[in-house]
Amino acid sequence: MRVTPAFVQNEFIGLNAKVVKSANPSYVGISGRVINETRNTLVIRHENEDKVVVKNAAIFHFTMPDSTVVEVDGNLIIGRPEDRVKKRLRRRW
């Protein structure tokens, strides 16, 4: 599924996420519920442990409430969550 500007402006806290690709090999395979988000990181609860993943170093699969899986490059979601909701995203496709 293509990433639309509307998806990038969504709230990610509470969604299930999985790191599928990363510049840091120790991030690959981390999966669970997003419990916090900062400007540059996502905190994912993985096996009852909180893992901090740097956004710009990873590609994520987010599972929406309707079971749709969306692949997102972490560079697209850099920024404070409250600012990203208001930000306009340029279409590159």
Backbone as a ProteinNet text record, in pm:
[ID]
protein_1_A
[PRIMARY]
MRVTPAFVQNEFIGLNAKVVKSANPSYVGISGRVINETRNTLVIRHENEDKVVVKNAAIFHFTMPDSTVVEVDGNLIIGRPEDRVKKRLRRRW
[TERTIARY]
84.1	0	88.8	53.3	128.6	98.3	198.2	180.7	120.8	7	-58.4	-28.3	-40.5	-18	-110.9	-230.4	-323.6	-271.8	-207.7	-155.1	-40	49	165	121.8	6.5	-42.5	-119.5	-137.6	-207.5	-125.6	-192.7	-129.4	-82	42.2	96.8	90.3	71.9	64.5	-58.4	-36.5	-144	-147	-78.7	-74.4	32.1	14.6	118.2	219.5	347.1	454	558.8	625.8	736	846	969.5	1084.5	1126.4	1115.9	1147.2	1284	1337.8	1467.5	1528.9	1659.5	1723.1	1872.1	1928.2	2072.9	2140.1	2067	2116.3	2055.2	2134.4	2078.3	2008	2037.5	1971.2	1825.8	1785.9	1647.3	1555.2	1610.5	1528.4	1460.1	1329.9	1253.3	1180.4	1210.4	1138	994.3	901.2	760.8	678.9	569.1	481.3	401.3	342.4	258.1	343.6	316.9	385.5	326.5	413	362	400.1	498.6	536.3	607.1	603.2	668.8	728.9	853.1	918	953.4	1028.1	1063.9	1139.7	1235.3	1322.1	1309.8	1225.2	1218.7	1075.9	1062.5	939.9	976.4	892.7	911.8	811	863	780	791.4	675.7	675.3	692.6	812.2	850.4	878	792.1	807.7	822.2	728.3	723.8	845.9	914.6	1029.5	1015.2	1046.5	1034.5	1163.6	1148.3	1261.8	1247.8	1355.6	1357.2	1421.2	1347.5	1394.8	1403.5	1517	1536.9	1461.4	1380.3	1294.1	1372	1472.6	1539.5	1631.8	1646.3	1732.4	1653.1	1520	1439.6	1324.7	1276.2	1153.5	1055.8	934.8	836.5	719.3	657.1	526.8	429.6	332	228.6	102.5	39.9	-85.8	-198.9	-286.2	-399.7	-507.6	-604	-711.3	-792.5	-797.3	-870.7	-780.9	-667.1	-570.1	-493.2	-497.5	-418	-275.5	-178.3	-37.2	18.6	81	136.1	284.7	365.2	509.6	544.2	620.8	655.6	805.3	868.7	1008.6	1011.9	1098.8	1107.2	1137.8	1203.9	1234.2	1108.3	1000.1	875	804.1	832.5	758.4	843.1	958.8	1041.4	970.1	971.1	908.5	821.5	793.3	707.8	568.4	505.7	374.3	272.1	273.1	174.9	199.8	324.2	354.4	329.9	357.8	340	193.1	102.4	-40.4	-81.3	-19.1	-52.6	25.9	137	228.3	170.6	196.5	159.2	274.3	242.6	344.1	340.2	455.8	462.9	450.9	370.3	357.6	478.1	537.2	656.4	630.4	505.9	473.4	365.3
-117.8	0	124.4	221	345.9	428.8	501.4	588.2	718.8	753.2	877.2	984	1110.6	1217	1203.8	1154.2	1138.6	1036.3	929.9	830.1	886.7	960.5	1016.2	1114.8	1176.5	1272.7	1205.5	1073.1	1002	994.3	959.7	931.7	787.3	761	626.5	556.9	631.9	570.8	480.9	356.8	259.7	163.7	196.4	105.7	-1.5	-115.4	-217.9	-183.5	-197.3	-163.3	-273.7	-286.3	-381.6	-315.9	-331.7	-279.8	-388.1	-358.4	-458.9	-438.6	-318.1	-288.4	-174.8	-180.7	-76	-71.2	47.7	63.8	-0.3	-11.2	-75.9	-215.6	-321.9	-456.9	-501.9	-442.7	-484.7	-437.4	-341.4	-294.9	-389.1	-461.9	-545.6	-655.4	-666.9	-768.8	-718.2	-597.3	-541.4	-517.1	-572.1	-553.6	-544.5	-473.4	-456.1	-328.6	-287.7	-168.9	-44.6	62.1	189.7	252.7	280.6	336.5	482.7	530.3	671.6	710.8	840.1	892	1027.1	1046	1176	1223.9	1332.1	1389.2	1289.6	1217.8	1130.4	982.2	944.6	804.7	755.4	624.3	554.9	460.4	452.2	356.3	244.5	124.2	8.6	-91.6	-137.8	-240.5	-375.5	-434.3	-560.7	-663.9	-765.3	-872.4	-816.3	-731.8	-669.9	-585.6	-539	-450.5	-335.5	-214.3	-97.8	-79	-76	-57.5	77.7	153.6	283.9	266	304.3	289.4	427.3	459.1	586.5	582.6	684.2	684.3	684	770.2	784.2	667.3	572.3	457	332.3	343.6	222.3	240	127.2	120.3	35.8	88.5	27.2	-28.7	-133.9	-182	-150.8	-64.5	-32.2	-108.7	-169.9	-240.9	-151.9	-117	-31.2	-111.8	-45.1	-117.8	-210.3	-181.8	-269.1	-377.2	-404.8	-508.4	-477.6	-355.8	-314.7	-287.4	-340.6	-317.9	-213.7	-110.5	-0.3	10.3	14.4	30.2	178.4	224.8	366.5	380.6	464.6	499.6	596.9	571.1	653.7	799.3	828.3	967.6	1049.5	985.4	1057.9	1099.4	1031.7	1059.1	1129.9	1182.3	1258	1387.4	1419.9	1542.6	1514.7	1618.6	1602.1	1561.8	1469.1	1422	1534.6	1628.6	1736.7	1830	1843.4	1925.5	1848.2	1717.6	1636.3	1628.4	1631.8	1627.3	1749.6	1863.4	1988	2008.2	1935.2	1956.9	1906.8	1980.2	1937.8	1857.8	1745.1	1659.4	1673.1	1698	1705.2	1565.7	1552.5	1422.7	1401.6	1285.8	1255.9	1142.4	1114	1009.6	1055.2
0	0	0	-78.7	-81	42.1	84.7	200.2	152	205.1	167.2	270.7	232.9	331.7	452.3	431.4	543.1	643.4	596.7	690.1	770.5	706.5	776	883.3	865.2	964	1076.7	1072	1177.9	1305.5	1412.1	1540.5	1538.3	1577.6	1575.1	1709.9	1816.9	1949.3	1954.9	1994.1	2001.6	1884.1	1774.5	1659.6	1681.1	1615.7	1616.2	1508.8	1542.3	1449.4	1449.3	1336.1	1323.9	1243.6	1288.8	1214.6	1116.5	986.7	884.5	821.5	828.3	770.1	849.8	870.5	949.1	921.2	937.6	928.3	1049.3	1158.9	1280.3	1285.5	1265.2	1258.5	1385.9	1498.9	1622.5	1628.7	1544.8	1540.8	1463.1	1365.6	1278.1	1360.3	1341.8	1412.5	1535.8	1579.2	1693.1	1650.2	1726.1	1692.7	1820	1810.2	1924.7	1910.3	2019.9	2020.7	2047.1	1971.4	1992.2	2118.1	2216.7	2341.6	2360.8	2283.6	2293.7	2165.2	2137.6	2017.8	2051.7	2009.8	2023.1	1882.8	1875.9	1746.6	1659.3	1717.8	1639.6	1672.7	1767.6	1808.4	1825.6	1816.5	1854.3	1967.5	2069.2	2177.1	2153.5	2133.4	2102	2216.1	2267.3	2371.6	2303.4	2321	2256.4	2365.1	2373.1	2471.9	2613.4	2653.9	2787.2	2819.6	2718.5	2735.7	2637.7	2680.3	2593.9	2514.2	2382.8	2292.2	2224	2220.7	2154.9	2017.8	1913.2	1776.4	1713.3	1656.4	1588.9	1456.4	1430.7	1312.3	1182	1169.5	1039.4	1006.8	1097.1	1071.3	1037.3	1021	1006.2	907	859.8	781.1	862.1	879.6	968.2	889.5	944.1	899.7	1012.4	985.5	1083.3	1047.3	1147.9	1127.2	1175.4	1082.4	1114.3	1186.7	1251.2	1321.4	1231	1099.9	1007.3	947	1009.4	970.8	843.3	794.5	680.1	726.7	654.3	687.6	592.2	649.3	570.1	599.1	492.8	507.7	500.5	599.4	607.8	632.5	552.8	576.6	694.2	788.5	907.5	880.3	766.5	732.9	709.1	667.3	642.4	770.1	879.9	1003.9	1108.2	1066.8	1161.4	1196.6	1320.8	1368.4	1489.3	1563.1	1680.3	1633.9	1705.6	1661.9	1647.6	1738	1731.9	1613.4	1569.1	1451.8	1321.9	1324.4	1204.9	1163.3	1259.8	1229	1147.8	1175.4	1106	976.1	959.6	848.1	715.5	609.9	475.1	417.7	356.2	297.9	145.6	85	-60.8	-118.7	-219.5	-286.1	-376.9	-367.4	-448.2	-545.1	-572.6	-668.8	-761.1
[MASK]
+++++++++++++++++++++++++++++++++++++++++++++++++++++++++++++++++++++++++++++++++++++++++++++

